[in-house]
Amino acid sequence: MRDGLRVILIGMFGSLALLWLYVDAEAAERVFCGRNHHINITDLDMAPDPIDRGQRVNRWRITVEVDGTGECETTFEIREKPGRDLVARGGKRVLKPGRNVIQLEPDQKYRLSKREHCFEVLADIERTRKPIDSREAFCAREAGQNRWSMKERGDRPIRR
């Protein structure tokens, strides 16, 4: 009975070791985003939208277009521009060529208060934090008394 249990345990530990080696090798093959990957932010949204004065943003969503070969790994953050206040930050993300939609967790202390708040998205490119290109400015503007909105034509709601 003991020998049978020993064989089962050795088999389980061996399987776990092989799985760990496979996962570790897959992670080692992943490439950090760099000069072979052009990243462009095509949309930035917040939820809720519109948002009331003093209310915190629950979620941020960025839409990222990647031109390049193969997948690459990076981290994102959103900062207010100008001012550089941290708005949201995310963990490591694997980007595929084409369109990627990524949700980021908001900084719990960040609130909208001025007439207009503009934002920039930064990512780790070749292990250096850099602003990412976009064709337009992403701004939350006062939309009525003590309310802000970033809505644009064609925006979809952010799902939980």
Protein Blocks (a to p, Z undefined) as FASTA:
>chain_A
ZZmmmmmmmmmmmmmmmmmmmmmmmmmmpccddfklccddfbdcdddddddehiacfbdc
dddddededjddddddddddehjpafbdcddddddehjddddddddfkbccfbfbdcddd
dddeehiacddddfbdcddddebehiacfbdehiacddZZ
